[in-house]
Amino acid sequence: MKKKTLYRTAACALAVTMTASLAGCSKTEESTSTAETATAETATSESADDSAYDYLAEFSYSDGFDENGYLKDVTALDYVTLPDDYADITIDASLGEVSDQDISDYINSNVLSSFATTNQVTDRAAAMGDTVNIDYVGSIDGVEFDGGSAQGYNLELGSGSFIDDFEDQIAGHTPGETFDVTVTFPENYSSADLAGKDAVFSTTLNYINETVTPELTDAWVQENLSPTMGVSDVASLNEFVKNQIAFNNQYRDVYTALHDKVSFAEELPESGKEYFRNVLLYGIYSYAQNYGTDMNTIASSGFLGSGYSTVEEFIEDMDESISTQLEQTLLLQAIAEKEGLKCDTDTLNAEFVNQYGVKDPSNFTAIYGENYVKCQLLDSLVMQSLIDNVKYE
């Protein structure tokens, strides 16, 4: 449920796909639970009254921030004491090093893969490692059994997705062939009716899925990336990705060193705490609305990483995390105030492409509001100014 920042290499991938969303201002880890854990079986409870949270229907991630990306009505320097040497930071030199292989791996995995196409190959035999499209009908002693049939199933040969020997027997066959695959279900198979039984699967190999990744050339970058990203050729793409990887590698250590230098007021602004509470609550509220259940059912389902009897119990347990998120926002804003940095609309439009590789931030502002996106960008601008001046050891 906790939000995490849009790291800048992630933003490069978003620029390519233009489909993902910004995350929150904190760098904390997100719960590994998924929405599926809070679906059908938890969507039947009507025992809780969520009326106290009706206001969340109007919640916006921009609610907590002003037109400069600052916490609304908060002067961060009232809560954060910066020493004179706050920017004097030393980190491991390796964190600033980005190899050509790092850049190539990232572009292959996050850029070119987004433009990969699939060809249906029918003129060669399937081999282990191929992804094949098959139809199959399973039978035991000539009688078809439930769950033993499928059409148009994509299977990677060698993945171990199917029981032993099934995938091996497809290798060597050519698309268009129909053949028998003979296997024996394991003695400990989950279905008692099938455990230890010999089965025959009448299998048709329809085609082999062959992934074609485009060649990275200046012309390809110009045609496919230049319209949405601030890159025009391979060299500028490499340089952009290099900067993003270096930034992300150094972020945590620089922030930790910075945090260790400063001190915070005993009482942080309540308006900031309330905002970050609402961020968490809004996540629960949205899931409850999407799945036709109530917020307490979501809280008790385990979806939040642990079972809570009520939403209030969850929020109370998250108090330290909320304070951590608020401290981070206050600290970076305090430096922005000290250095005279702000993220007004002109800065947003000018710097978004430099920091995130996206020419037009409107896809993000339409979802999260302009002031929230300004908070994200201000975060990057402050951290970049610190990273630009670190010392290495």
C-alpha positions in Angstrom: 0.0 0.0 0.0 2.9 2.4 0.6 3.9 4.5 -2.3 7.2 4.5 -4.0 8.9 7.2 -6.1 9.0 7.2 -9.8 12.7 6.4 -10.2 14.1 7.9 -13.3 15.1 4.8 -15.1 11.5 3.6 -14.6 10.4 6.9 -16.1 12.4 6.1 -19.2 10.4 2.9 -19.6 7.2 4.9 -19.0 8.2 7.3 -21.7 8.4 4.3 -24.1 5.1 2.8 -23.1 3.2 5.9 -21.9 0.9 3.6 -20.0 2.2 3.3 -16.5 1.6 5.7 -13.6 3.6 7.9 -11.2 4.0 6.6 -7.6 4.3 8.5 -4.4 6.9 10.8 -2.9 8.3 8.3 -0.4 11.0 5.7 -1.2 9.5 3.0 1.0 8.8 -0.5 -0.3 5.4 -1.4 -1.6 3.5 -4.4 -0.2 4.0 -7.5 -2.2 0.3 -8.5 -1.9 -1.8 -8.2 -4.9 -5.4 -7.2 -5.6 -6.3 -10.8 -6.2 -6.0 -11.6 -2.5 -8.9 -9.2 -1.9 -11.4 -10.3 -4.6 -14.2 -12.8 -4.6 -14.0 -14.3 -1.1 -13.6 -10.9 0.6 -16.1 -9.0 -1.5 -19.2 -10.3 0.3 -18.9 -8.5 3.6 -21.3 -5.6 4.3 -20.6 -5.5 8.0 -18.6 -2.2 8.1 -19.8 1.3 7.6 -17.3 3.3 5.5 -19.3 6.5 5.6 -16.5 8.2 7.7 -14.3 7.9 4.6 -16.7 9.2 2.0 -14.5 12.3 1.7 -12.0 10.1 -0.1 -14.2 10.0 -3.2 -12.9 13.5 -3.8 -9.3 12.8 -2.9 -6.5 13.9 -5.2 -2.8 13.2 -4.8 -2.3 16.9 -5.4 -4.3 17.8 -2.3 -1.1 18.1 -0.2 1.0 20.3 -2.4 1.0 23.9 -3.7 1.7 25.3 -7.1 5.5 25.1 -6.5 5.5 21.4 -5.5 5.8 22.4 -1.8 3.7 20.9 1.0 0.7 23.2 1.1 0.9 25.9 3.8 4.1 24.4 5.2 7.6 26.1 5.5 9.9 23.1 5.8 12.7 25.1 7.3 10.5 25.5 10.4 10.8 21.8 10.9 14.2 20.9 9.5 17.6 22.2 10.7 20.2 22.1 8.0 23.8 22.3 9.0 26.1 24.4 6.9 27.8 21.4 5.4 24.6 19.5 4.5 25.7 19.2 0.9 29.1 17.9 1.7 28.5 14.2 1.0 30.9 11.4 0.3 29.7 8.0 -1.2 31.3 4.9 -2.7 32.7 5.7 -6.1 31.2 2.6 -7.6 27.8 4.0 -7.2 28.6 6.6 -9.9 29.9 4.1 -12.4 27.7 2.9 -15.2 29.1 0.5 -17.7 28.2 0.2 -21.4 26.8 -3.2 -20.6 24.5 -1.6 -17.9 23.2 0.8 -20.5 22.7 -1.9 -23.2 20.9 -4.3 -20.8 18.5 -1.6 -19.7 17.7 -0.5 -23.2 17.2 -4.1 -24.3 15.0 -4.9 -21.3 13.0 -1.8 -21.0 13.0 0.0 -24.3 13.4 -2.3 -27.3 11.4 -5.1 -25.6 8.4 -2.7 -25.6 8.6 -2.5 -29.4 9.2 -6.2 -30.0 6.8 -8.1 -32.3 5.9 -11.7 -32.6 6.0 -13.7 -35.7 4.2 -17.0 -36.2 6.8 -19.4 -37.6 5.6 -22.5 -39.4 8.6 -23.6 -41.5 10.9 -25.2 -39.0 10.8 -27.7 -36.2 10.2 -26.6 -32.6 13.2 -26.6 -30.3 13.7 -26.3 -26.5 13.5 -22.7 -25.6 10.9 -21.9 -28.2 7.4 -20.7 -27.2 4.9 -22.8 -29.1 1.2 -22.5 -29.6 -0.6 -25.8 -29.2 -4.0 -27.5 -28.9 -4.2 -30.6 -26.8 -6.7 -33.1 -25.5 -5.7 -35.4 -22.7 -7.2 -38.9 -22.0 -6.6 -41.8 -19.7 -7.5 -45.2 -21.0 -9.1 -43.5 -24.0 -11.4 -41.3 -21.8 -10.9 -37.6 -21.8 -10.6 -36.1 -18.3 -11.6 -32.7 -16.9 -8.9 -30.0 -17.2 -6.9 -31.9 -19.7 -7.7 -29.9 -22.8 -6.8 -26.5 -24.2 -6.7 -24.7 -27.5 -4.3 -22.0 -28.5 -2.1 -22.5 -25.5 1.3 -20.8 -25.5 4.0 -22.9 -23.9 7.7 -22.2 -23.5 9.5 -25.5 -24.1 11.9 -26.2 -21.2 10.0 -23.9 -18.7 8.8 -26.9 -16.7 5.3 -25.5 -16.8 3.8 -28.9 -17.6 4.5 -32.3 -16.1 7.8 -34.1 -16.8 8.4 -35.2 -20.4 5.5 -33.2 -21.9 7.5 -30.3 -23.3 10.4 -32.6 -24.4 8.1 -34.5 -26.7 6.9 -31.4 -28.6 10.5 -30.5 -29.5 11.3 -31.8 -33.0 7.8 -31.5 -34.3 6.8 -29.0 -37.1 3.8 -26.7 -37.0 0.8 -28.4 -38.6 1.6 -31.8 -37.1 -0.7 -33.7 -34.7 0.9 -36.2 -32.5 0.6 -38.0 -29.2 2.4 -36.9 -26.0 2.5 -39.7 -23.5 3.2 -38.9 -19.8 2.7 -40.3 -16.4 1.3 -38.1 -13.7 3.4 -38.0 -10.5 2.3 -40.1 -7.6 1.9 -37.0 -5.5 -0.1 -35.1 -8.1 -2.6 -32.7 -6.7 -5.6 -34.5 -8.2 -6.1 -38.0 -6.7 -7.9 -39.1 -9.9 -4.8 -38.4 -12.0 -2.0 -39.2 -9.6 0.2 -42.0 -10.9 -1.9 -42.5 -14.1 -0.6 -42.8 -17.6 -2.1 -40.2 -19.9 -2.0 -39.5 -23.7 -2.4 -36.0 -25.0 -3.4 -35.6 -28.6 -1.4 -32.5 -29.5 -1.4 -30.2 -32.5 1.5 -27.8 -32.9 -0.1 -24.7 -34.5 3.0 -22.4 -34.7 6.1 -21.2 -33.0 6.1 -17.7 -31.5 9.3 -16.0 -32.5 10.0 -12.6 -30.9 11.6 -10.0 -33.1 13.3 -7.2 -31.3 14.0 -4.1 -33.4 17.6 -3.0 -34.2 18.7 0.0 -32.3 19.7 2.6 -34.8 19.5 6.4 -35.1 16.7 6.2 -37.5 14.7 3.8 -35.2 15.2 6.2 -32.2 14.1 9.2 -34.3 11.0 7.4 -35.5 9.9 5.7 -32.4 11.2 7.6 -29.4 11.8 11.2 -30.5 8.1 12.0 -30.6 7.6 11.4 -26.9 11.1 11.5 -25.4 13.9 14.0 -25.4 16.2 11.9 -27.4 17.0 12.0 -31.1 19.6 9.3 -31.8 21.3 6.3 -30.1 24.0 8.5 -28.5 21.4 10.7 -26.8 19.4 7.7 -25.6 22.5 6.1 -24.2 23.5 9.3 -22.4 20.0 9.7 -21.0 19.8 6.1 -19.7 23.3 6.4 -18.2 22.3 9.5 -16.2 19.1 7.8 -15.0 20.9 4.6 -13.8 23.6 6.7 -12.1 21.0 8.8 -10.4 19.1 5.8 -9.1 22.3 4.0 -8.0 23.3 7.0 -5.9 20.0 8.2 -4.6 19.6 6.0 -1.5 23.2 6.6 -0.3 23.1 10.3 -0.9 19.7 10.7 0.8 20.9 8.6 3.8 24.0 10.7 4.3 21.9 13.8 4.0 19.3 12.5 6.5 22.1 11.7 9.0 23.3 15.3 9.0 20.0 17.1 9.7 17.6 17.3 12.7 13.9 17.5 12.8 11.4 19.2 15.1 9.8 17.0 17.7 6.4 17.7 16.2 6.0 17.6 12.4 3.1 19.5 10.7 -0.2 17.7 11.3 -1.4 18.7 7.8 1.4 16.7 6.3 0.7 13.7 8.4 -3.0 13.9 7.5 -2.1 14.0 3.8 0.0 10.9 4.0 -2.6 9.1 6.0 -5.1 9.9 3.3 -2.7 8.5 0.7 -2.8 5.2 2.5 -6.5 5.4 3.1 -7.3 6.3 -0.5 -5.5 3.1 -1.6 -7.7 1.0 0.6 -10.8 3.0 -0.3 -10.2 2.5 -4.0 -9.7 -1.3 -3.7 -12.9 -1.5 -1.7 -14.8 0.4 -4.3 -13.3 -1.7 -7.2 -14.2 -5.0 -5.5 -17.5 -4.1 -4.1 -16.5 -4.6 -0.5 -15.7 -2.4 2.6 -12.5 -1.1 3.8 -12.3 -3.2 7.0 -12.7 -6.3 4.9 -9.7 -5.2 2.8 -7.8 -4.5 6.0 -8.6 -7.9 7.5 -8.0 -9.9 4.3 -4.2 -9.9 4.5 -4.0 -7.6 1.4 -2.1 -5.0 3.5 0.7 -7.5 4.3 -0.8 -8.4 7.6 -4.2 -9.0 9.0 -5.8 -6.0 10.7 -9.2 -6.0 12.4 -9.9 -2.5 11.3 -8.6 0.2 9.0 -7.9 2.4 12.0 -5.6 -0.4 13.4 -3.7 -0.4 10.1 -3.3 3.4 10.0 -2.1 3.4 13.6 0.5 0.7 12.8 1.7 2.8 9.8 2.3 5.9 11.9 6.1 5.5 11.9 6.1 5.0 8.1 3.9 8.1 7.6 6.4 10.1 9.7 9.2 8.8 7.6 7.5 9.8 4.4 6.8 13.2 5.8 10.4 13.7 7.0 11.7 13.0 3.5 9.3 15.4 1.9 10.2 18.1 4.4 13.9 17.5 4.1 14.0 17.8 0.3 11.6 20.8 0.5 13.9 22.5 3.1 16.8 22.3 0.7 14.7 23.6 -2.1 13.7 26.6 0.2 17.3 27.1 1.2 18.5 27.0 -2.4 15.6 29.0 -3.9 14.4 26.0 -5.9 10.8 25.6 -6.8 8.8 23.7 -9.4 6.3 26.1 -10.9 4.5 25.3 -14.1 7.3 26.8 -16.3 9.8 24.6 -14.5 7.6 21.5 -14.9 7.3 22.0 -18.6 11.0 22.8 -19.1 12.5 20.2 -16.8 10.2 17.2 -16.9 11.8 15.9 -20.1 15.3 16.3 -18.7 14.5 14.4 -15.5 12.1 11.8 -16.8 12.6 11.6 -20.6 9.0 12.6 -21.3 8.3 15.7 -23.3 4.7 16.1 -22.3 3.8 15.6 -18.6 0.0 15.9 -19.2 -0.5 12.1 -19.2 0.7 12.2 -15.6 -0.9 15.5 -14.4 -4.3 14.4 -15.8 -4.2 11.4 -13.4 -2.4 12.8 -10.3 -2.8 16.5 -10.6 -0.2 19.0 -11.6 0.9 19.9 -8.0 1.7 16.2 -7.2 3.8 15.8 -10.3 5.6 19.0 -9.3 6.4 17.4 -6.0 8.0 14.5 -7.9 10.0 16.8 -10.1 11.2 19.0 -7.2 12.4 15.8 -5.5 14.5 14.9 -8.5 15.8 18.5 -9.0 17.0 18.7 -5.4 18.6 15.2 -5.4 20.3 15.9 -8.7 21.8 19.1 -7.3 23.2 17.0 -4.4 24.4 14.1 -6.6 26.2 16.6 -8.9 28.4 17.7 -6.1 29.1 14.5 -4.2 32.6 13.3 -3.4 33.7 9.7 -4.1 35.8 7.4 -2.1 
